[in-house]
């Protein structure tokens, strides 16, 4: 296999995590990104800096780049794609459809026959299914056969956090990033077509759907409450909120674990180790992550399958009231710290129709659910303010 990879999305995860794993495994790196200025810098500099955040001194590595493209460079992307067997996407849930259609057009135009594995590093609900559904739209039988037999759609658990580099570094090296000291990428072993590439940090796992839910409800299910409770109580930095209300967030994790263990029959000791990893990450002062970055888009994060409602409902399903989660959810409905469309829409609905209608609309739960009453009570009493 030719040791080259096309990374779609040259942001913090694509450039600051995925690329580093592949580069340290001997791969040549190509990037595709929507931002022309990033692409131009990558092509000009042919390298960029990654600082790994450490409590002592940051560790620095330079990553070399073969080349980068924008979405206007379809022919050049097609030329690279025709000769490689692995691509990776990290573009954000809102951009999955656009990227999938772009790649689909190339695969059809070049009549791709060789095996291709697409590693999906997206913080979205069931992204592999979304990509597959788009690929199948108006597809002829030949392309459907390629997707079914030659294309692996491999979901992952991204646990590393990225940050802007320090100001004095950015001035000299605008592509530089500062990343968490985290080096593993669990991914869906059963979704690969053919041989799994040898990449340092890859941890192929079976029964990956359960692993994805566990990651969402344990890591994101801790992150969300830390962000919303922290903001409601005047905090701006994630780890400061995590440390200030550590006991409350342990209650959050216990509620999530209760539901997860009962639903999937997971090993309790292993789940508690996973919980400890999450808290270690979110209390790490070297990351210095902004609450606003983690709290934005409440419309998506308050949906039924997401990080707040999902674990709360699973906890309730097995007979335990998710009192801590209800406070975190109420804090999320109270959140006004971001200007994105999703957050603004939630607040407009509350203002015009009331919190009761907002809970029904965005979290898909109503008066028949005990969780509805718990959220409503917490929202009105502001019990999330400590």
URMO-V663061 format. One record per residue. N is the residue number from 0. RES is the residue in one small letter. SS is DSSP state (@ for helix, = for strand, . for the rest). Layout:
# URMO-V663061
N_RES_SS, N_RES_SS
This chain:
# URMO-V663061
0_x_., 1_x_., 2_x_., 3_x_=, 4_x_=, 5_x_=, 6_x_=, 7_x_=, 8_x_., 9_x_., 10_x_., 11_x_@, 12_x_@, 13_x_@, 14_x_@, 15_x_@, 16_x_@, 17_x_@, 18_x_@, 19_x_@, 20_x_@, 21_x_@, 22_x_@, 23_x_., 24_x_., 25_x_., 26_x_., 27_x_=, 28_x_=, 29_x_=, 30_x_=, 31_x_=, 32_x_., 33_x_., 34_x_., 35_x_@, 36_x_@, 37_x_@, 38_x_@, 39_x_@, 40_x_@, 41_x_@, 42_x_@, 43_x_@, 44_x_@, 45_x_., 46_x_=, 47_x_=, 48_x_=, 49_x_=, 50_x_=, 51_x_=, 52_x_., 53_x_., 54_x_., 55_x_., 56_x_., 57_x_., 58_x_=, 59_x_=, 60_x_=, 61_x_=, 62_x_=, 63_x_=, 64_x_., 65_x_., 66_x_=, 67_x_=, 68_x_=, 69_x_., 70_x_., 71_x_., 72_x_., 73_x_@, 74_x_@, 75_x_@, 76_x_@, 77_x_@, 78_x_@, 79_x_@, 80_x_@, 81_x_., 82_x_., 83_x_., 84_x_., 85_x_=, 86_x_=, 87_x_=, 88_x_=, 89_x_., 90_x_., 91_x_., 92_x_@, 93_x_@, 94_x_@, 95_x_@, 96_x_@, 97_x_@, 98_x_@, 99_x_@, 100_x_@, 101_x_@, 102_x_@, 103_x_@, 104_x_@, 105_x_@, 106_x_@, 107_x_@, 108_x_@, 109_x_., 110_x_., 111_x_., 112_x_., 113_x_., 114_x_., 115_x_=, 116_x_=, 117_x_=, 118_x_=, 119_x_=, 120_x_., 121_x_., 122_x_., 123_x_., 124_x_., 125_x_., 126_x_@, 127_x_@, 128_x_@, 129_x_@, 130_x_@, 131_x_@, 132_x_@, 133_x_@, 134_x_@, 135_x_@, 136_x_., 137_x_., 138_x_., 139_x_., 140_x_@, 141_x_@, 142_x_@, 143_x_@, 144_x_@, 145_x_@, 146_x_@, 147_x_@, 148_x_@, 149_x_@, 150_x_=, 151_x_=, 152_x_=, 153_x_=, 154_x_=, 155_x_=, 156_x_=, 157_x_., 158_x_., 159_x_., 160_x_., 161_x_=, 162_x_=, 163_x_=, 164_x_., 165_x_., 166_x_@, 167_x_@, 168_x_@, 169_x_@, 170_x_@, 171_x_@, 172_x_., 173_x_., 174_x_., 175_x_., 176_x_=, 177_x_=, 178_x_=, 179_x_., 180_x_., 181_x_., 182_x_., 183_x_., 184_x_=, 185_x_=, 186_x_=, 187_x_=, 188_x_@, 189_x_@, 190_x_@, 191_x_., 192_x_., 193_x_., 194_x_., 195_x_., 196_x_., 197_x_., 198_x_., 199_x_., 200_x_., 201_x_=, 202_x_=, 203_x_=, 204_x_=, 205_x_., 206_x_., 207_x_@, 208_x_@, 209_x_@, 210_x_@, 211_x_@, 212_x_@, 213_x_@, 214_x_@, 215_x_@, 216_x_@, 217_x_@, 218_x_@, 219_x_@, 220_x_@, 221_x_@, 222_x_@, 223_x_@, 224_x_@, 225_x_@, 226_x_@, 227_x_@, 228_x_@, 229_x_@, 230_x_@, 231_x_@, 232_x_., 233_x_., 234_x_., 235_x_., 236_x_=, 237_x_@, 238_x_@, 239_x_@, 240_x_@, 241_x_@, 242_x_@, 243_x_@, 244_x_., 245_x_@, 246_x_@, 247_x_@, 248_x_@, 249_x_@, 250_x_@, 251_x_@, 252_x_@, 253_x_@, 254_x_@, 255_x_@, 256_x_@, 257_x_@, 258_x_@, 259_x_@, 260_x_@, 261_x_@, 262_x_@, 263_x_@, 264_x_., 265_x_., 266_x_., 267_x_@, 268_x_@, 269_x_@, 270_x_@, 271_x_@, 272_x_@, 273_x_@, 274_x_@, 275_x_@, 276_x_@, 277_x_@, 278_x_@, 279_x_@, 280_x_@, 281_x_@, 282_x_., 283_x_., 284_x_., 285_x_., 286_x_., 287_x_., 288_x_., 289_x_=, 290_x_@, 291_x_@, 292_x_@, 293_x_@, 294_x_@, 295_x_., 296_x_., 297_x_@, 298_x_@, 299_x_@, 300_x_@, 301_x_., 302_x_., 303_x_., 304_x_., 305_x_., 306_x_., 307_x_., 308_x_@, 309_x_@, 310_x_@, 311_x_@, 312_x_@, 313_x_@, 314_x_@, 315_x_@, 316_x_@, 317_x_., 318_x_., 319_x_., 320_x_., 321_x_., 322_x_@, 323_x_@, 324_x_@, 325_x_@, 326_x_@, 327_x_@, 328_x_@, 329_x_@, 330_x_@, 331_x_@, 332_x_@, 333_x_@, 334_x_., 335_x_., 336_x_., 337_x_., 338_x_., 339_x_., 340_x_@, 341_x_@, 342_x_@, 343_x_@, 344_x_@, 345_x_@, 346_x_@, 347_x_@, 348_x_@, 349_x_@, 350_x_@, 351_x_@, 352_x_@, 353_x_., 354_x_@, 355_x_@, 356_x_@, 357_x_@, 358_x_@, 359_x_@, 360_x_@, 361_x_@, 362_x_@, 363_x_., 364_x_., 365_x_., 366_x_., 367_x_., 368_x_., 369_x_@, 370_x_@, 371_x_@, 372_x_@, 373_x_@, 374_x_@, 375_x_@, 376_x_@, 377_x_@, 378_x_@, 379_x_@, 380_x_@, 381_x_., 382_x_., 383_x_., 384_x_., 385_x_.
